[in-house]
Amino acid sequence: MPPKRMTGKQLKAIRDERGETGEEFGAYLARLVGEERSYNRQEINAWESGRRAVPAKIELALLQARR
């Protein structure tokens, strides 16, 4: 059975906990995974709403950062 993936609700809870806007959180996530460009507000919203799955590299980076 595959492991459970991070849900949009869980991602939003992390963003809310950090007190960041979608844009700010997108910049944080980009730094966390070593991306040159920030993730935009629309990408963050698509993940949080469940329209798109949270990318595995984002999930893994957040889990490592929260340890």
C-alpha positions as CSV (number, residue, x, y, z in Angstrom):
1,M,0.0,0.0,0.0
2,P,1.5,3.4,-1.0
3,P,2.2,5.9,1.8
4,K,-0.3,8.6,2.3
5,R,0.4,11.9,0.6
6,M,0.2,15.4,2.1
7,T,-3.2,16.9,1.6
8,G,-4.0,20.4,0.6
9,K,-5.5,21.0,4.0
10,Q,-2.2,20.0,5.6
11,L,-0.3,22.3,3.3
12,K,-2.6,25.2,4.1
13,A,-2.3,24.5,7.8
14,I,1.5,24.8,7.5
15,R,1.2,28.1,5.6
16,D,-1.3,29.4,8.2
17,E,1.0,28.3,11.0
18,R,3.8,30.4,9.4
19,G,1.4,33.3,8.9
20,E,2.3,33.8,5.2
21,T,0.5,34.8,2.1
22,G,0.4,32.4,-0.9
23,E,3.2,34.5,-2.5
24,E,5.4,34.4,0.6
25,F,4.9,30.7,1.1
26,G,5.7,30.1,-2.5
27,A,9.0,31.9,-2.1
28,Y,9.7,29.9,1.1
29,L,8.9,26.6,-0.6
30,A,11.2,27.5,-3.6
31,R,14.1,28.2,-1.2
32,L,13.4,25.0,0.6
33,V,13.7,22.8,-2.5
34,G,16.4,24.9,-4.2
35,E,14.2,26.2,-7.1
36,E,15.3,29.4,-8.7
37,R,11.8,30.7,-9.2
38,S,9.1,31.1,-6.6
39,Y,5.9,29.1,-6.7
40,N,3.1,31.6,-7.5
41,R,-0.1,32.1,-5.6
42,Q,-2.1,30.1,-8.2
43,E,0.1,27.1,-7.7
44,I,-0.2,27.2,-4.0
45,N,-4.0,27.6,-4.2
46,A,-4.3,24.6,-6.6
47,W,-2.4,22.4,-4.1
48,E,-4.3,23.7,-1.1
49,S,-7.7,23.3,-2.8
50,G,-6.9,19.8,-3.9
51,R,-7.1,20.6,-7.6
52,R,-3.5,19.4,-7.9
53,A,-1.5,17.1,-5.7
54,V,1.2,18.5,-3.5
55,P,4.4,17.7,-5.3
56,A,6.5,15.0,-3.6
57,K,9.6,17.2,-3.4
58,I,7.6,19.9,-1.6
59,E,6.1,17.4,0.8
60,L,9.5,15.8,1.6
61,A,11.2,19.2,2.0
62,L,8.5,20.4,4.4
63,L,8.6,17.1,6.4
64,Q,12.4,17.4,6.8
65,A,12.2,21.1,7.7
66,R,9.6,20.4,10.4
67,R,11.7,17.8,12.2
